[in-house]
């Protein structure tokens, strides 16, 4: 093409084309419905069962990469699922070896995949939620919004303490609200109590299905490193294709 033009003109056009291509934004990845966390070098992703139920197709998203996924294991009672795809992680989660929950309130970090992608000053953020001592299981005081289902809960040492499932009912006999993103979900603002599945339940689930994971008592971060930055590396977006799953409703 343009072979009839002088060489200097062709070179100028080629250079202009390169500059234009570099200036054009890359195609944006689709927005995730829910979140997940890399478990191992094979790229298996821990998320919540309600976010992947009744999906005609499933995809996992990491940055500009989008890959088809399949359900590797699921436990509807625990509301846990593991997905398998071709994505391979730069870093995978290390689960806290101790199953006991903190006896006092502790600052933790838990944020949805989509929010993490746009979060400013990640490297400076230490925590954005607090554990609720004395609550049943692992509960947080958090401002988590739709899209946070399946989000990793990281302690200040960078160890995985659990994954977010739903907002806790604010009154007796009221329903909680699952935190996957849907167009019908009403906007949620402010901090409220959020339930997470703790590692005490996650580890037996993974072991029962032969899914590899790492656990440790050793801190994965130094005192000057940010759990938010680690969460961004570990986090994966989960996209459900097809009919709306039960994550578009309130949980029973």
For each residue, the residues with C-beta under 8 A, 3 or more apart:
1:
2: 5 9 10 13
3: 10
4:
5: 2 9 10 13
6: 9 10
7: 10 11
8: 11 12
9: 2 5 6 12 13
10: 2 3 5 6 7 13 14
11: 7 8 14 15
12: 8 9 15 16
13: 2 5 9 10 16 17
14: 10 11 17 18
15: 11 12 18 19
16: 12 13 19 20
17: 13 14 20 21
18: 14 15 21 22
19: 15 16 22 23
20: 16 17 23 24
21: 17 18 24
22: 18 19
23: 19 20
24: 20 21
25: 28
26: 64
27: 64
28: 25
29: 61 63 64 65 66 237
30: 59 61 66 239
31: 114 181 237 239
32: 35 61 112 113 114 147 181 237 238 239
33: 51 147 180 181 182 238 239 240 247
34: 47 48 51 52 113 147 148 149 150 179 180 181 237 238 240 247
35: 32 47 112 113 114 147 148 149 150 151 152 164 235 236 237 238
36: 45 46 47 60 83 113 150 235 236 237 238
37: 45 46 47 93 150 151 152 160 163 234 235 236
38: 43 44 45 89 91 92 93 234 236
39: 44 45 46 82 92 93 206 211 212 213
40: 43 44 89 92 211 212 213 214
41: 88 89 92 212
42: 84 88 212
43: 38 40 84 85 86 87 88 89
44: 38 39 40 72 82 83 84 211 212
45: 36 37 38 39 60 69 82 83 84 85 87 236 238
46: 36 37 39 80 81 82 93 150 163 202 206
47: 34 35 36 37 51 52 80 81 82 83 149 150 163 236 238
48: 34 51 52 79 80 81 149 150 163 164 165 178 180 197
49: 52 53 74 75 76 78 79 80 81
50: 53 79 149 165 178 180 245 246 247 251
51: 33 34 47 48 81 149 150 178 180 238 240 245 247
52: 34 47 48 49 55 58 71 74 81 83 238 240 245
53: 49 50 76 245 246 247
54: 242 243 244 245 246
55: 52 58 240 241 242 243 245
56: 241 242 243
57: 68 240 241 242
58: 52 55 68 69 70 71 83 238 239 240 241
59: 30 66 67 68 69 85 238 239 241
60: 36 45 66 67 69 83 85 87 236 237 238 239
61: 29 30 32 65 66 113 236 237 238 239
62: 65 87 89 236 237
63: 29 117
64: 26 27 29
65: 29 61 62 87
66: 29 30 59 60 61 239
67: 59 60 85 86 87
68: 57 58 59 85 86
69: 45 58 59 60 83 84 85 238
70: 58 83 84 85
71: 52 58 74 81 82 83
72: 44 82 83 84 209 211
73: 81 82 205 206 209 211
74: 49 52 71 80 81 82
75: 49 78 79 80 81 205
76: 49 53 79
77:
78: 49 75 197 201 205
79: 48 49 50 75 76 165 197
80: 46 47 48 49 74 75 163 197 201 202 205
81: 46 47 48 49 51 52 71 73 74 75
82: 39 44 45 46 47 71 72 73 74 206 209 211
83: 36 44 45 47 52 58 60 69 70 71 72 238
84: 42 43 44 45 69 70 72
85: 43 45 59 60 67 68 69 70
86: 43 67 68
87: 43 45 60 62 65 67 236
88: 41 42 43
89: 38 40 41 43 62 92 234
90: 233
91: 38 230 233 234
92: 38 39 40 41 89 214 234
93: 37 38 39 46 152 160 213 214 234
94: 158 159 160 214 215 216 220
95: 159 160 199 202 203 213 214 215 216
96: 99 155 159 160 161 199 215 216 217
97: 215 216 217
98: 217
99: 96 198 199 200 203
100:
101: 131 133 137 138 198 200
102: 105 106 131 133
103: 133
104: 133
105: 102 130 131 132 133
106: 102 130 131 155 156
107: 126 127 129 130 156
108: 127 129 130 131 140 153 154 155 156 161 227
109: 125 126 127 128 129 153 154 227 228 231
110: 128 129 140 142 144 148 151 152 153 154 164 194 196 231
111: 115 116 119 128 144 148 151 228 231 235
112: 32 35 115 116 144 145 146 147 148 151 179 181
113: 32 34 35 36 61 116 117 147 151 235 236 237 238
114: 31 32 35 117 118 147 181 237
115: 111 112 118 119 145 147 148
116: 111 112 113 119 122 228 231 232 235
117: 63 113 114 232
118: 114 115
119: 111 115 116 122 125 228 232
120:
121: 124 125
122: 116 119 125 226 228 229 232
123: 226 228 229
124: 121 226
125: 109 119 121 122 128 226 227 228 229
126: 107 109 156 226 227 228
127: 107 108 109 130 156 227
128: 109 110 111 125 142 143 228
129: 107 108 109 110 140 141 142 143 144 153 191 194
130: 105 106 107 108 127 140 141 142
131: 101 102 105 106 108 138 139 140 141
132: 105 135 139 140 141 193
133: 101 102 103 104 105
134:
135: 132 138 139 193
136: 139
137: 101 195 196 197 198
138: 101 131 135 153 161 162 195 196 197 198
139: 131 132 135 136 168 193 194 195 196
140: 108 110 129 130 131 132 144 153 164 193 194 196
141: 129 130 131 132 191 192 193 194
142: 110 128 129 130 164 191 192 193 194
143: 128 129 189 190 191 192
144: 110 111 112 129 140 148 151 164 167 179 194
145: 112 115 148 179 187 188 189
146: 112 179 180 181 182 185 188
147: 32 33 34 35 112 113 114 115 179 180 181
148: 34 35 110 111 112 115 144 145 151 164 179 194
149: 34 35 47 48 50 51 164 165 166 178 179 180 247
150: 34 35 36 37 46 47 48 51 163 164 180 238
151: 35 37 110 111 112 113 144 148 163 164 179 235
152: 35 37 93 110 160 163 231 234 235
153: 108 109 110 129 138 140 160 161 162 163 164 196
154: 108 109 110 158 159 160 161 227 230 231 234
155: 96 106 108 158 159 161 227
156: 106 107 108 126 127 221 227
157: 219 220 221
158: 94 154 155 219 220 221 225 227 230
159: 94 95 96 154 155 216 219 220
160: 37 93 94 95 96 152 153 154 163 199 234
161: 96 108 138 153 154 155 196 198 199
162: 138 153 196 197 198 199 202
163: 37 46 47 48 80 150 151 152 153 160 196 197 202
164: 35 48 110 140 142 144 148 149 150 151 153 179 194 195 196
165: 48 50 79 149 178 179 194 195 196 197
166: 149 176 177 178 179 194 195 251
167: 144 176 177 178 179 188 192 193 194 195
168: 139 176 192 193 194 195
169: 172 173 174 175 176
170: 174 192 193
171: 174
172: 169
173: 169
174: 169 170 171
175: 169 250 251 252
176: 166 167 168 169 195 250 251
177: 166 167 185 188 250 251
178: 48 50 51 149 165 166 167 246 247 249 250 251
179: 34 112 144 145 146 147 148 149 151 164 165 166 167 194
180: 33 34 48 50 51 146 147 149 150 245 247 248
181: 31 32 33 34 112 114 146 147 185
182: 33 146 185 244 247 248
183:
184: 248
185: 146 177 181 182 188 248
186:
187: 145
188: 145 146 167 177 185 192
189: 143 145
190: 143
191: 129 141 142 143
192: 141 142 143 167 168 170 188
193: 132 135 139 140 141 142 167 168 170
194: 110 129 139 140 141 142 144 148 164 165 166 167 168 179
195: 137 138 139 164 165 166 167 168 176
196: 110 137 138 139 140 153 161 162 163 164 165
197: 48 78 79 80 137 138 162 163 165 201 202
198: 99 101 137 138 161 162 201 202
199: 95 96 99 160 161 162 202 203 215
200: 99 101 203
201: 78 80 197 198 204 205
202: 46 80 95 162 163 197 198 199 205 206
203: 95 99 199 200 206 207 213 215
204: 201 207 208
205: 73 75 78 80 201 202 208 209
206: 39 46 73 82 202 203 209 211 212 213
207: 203 204 210 211
208: 204 205
209: 72 73 82 205 206
210: 207
211: 39 40 44 72 73 82 206 207
212: 39 40 41 42 44 206
213: 39 40 93 95 203 206
214: 40 92 93 94 95
215: 94 95 96 97 199 203
216: 94 95 96 97 159 220
217: 96 97 98
218:
219: 157 158 159 222
220: 94 157 158 159 216 230
221: 156 157 158 225 226 227 230
222: 219 225
223:
224:
225: 158 221 222 229 230
226: 122 123 124 125 126 221 229 230
227: 108 109 125 126 127 154 155 156 158 221 230 231
228: 109 111 116 119 122 123 125 126 128 231 232
229: 122 123 125 225 226 232 233
230: 91 154 158 220 221 225 226 227 233 234
231: 109 110 111 116 152 154 227 228 234 235
232: 116 117 119 122 228 229 235
233: 90 91 229 230
234: 37 38 89 91 92 93 152 154 160 230 231
235: 35 36 37 111 113 116 151 152 231 232
236: 35 36 37 38 45 47 60 61 62 87 113
237: 29 31 32 34 35 36 60 61 62 113 114
238: 32 33 34 35 36 45 47 51 52 58 59 60 61 69 83 113 150
239: 30 31 32 33 58 59 60 61 66
240: 33 34 51 52 55 57 58 244 245 247
241: 55 56 57 58 59
242: 54 55 56 57
243: 54 55 56
244: 54 182 240 247 248
245: 50 51 52 53 54 55 180 240 248
246: 50 53 54 178 249
247: 33 34 50 51 53 149 178 180 182 240 244
248: 180 182 184 185 244 245
249: 178 246
250: 175 176 177 178
251: 50 166 175 176 177 178
252: 175
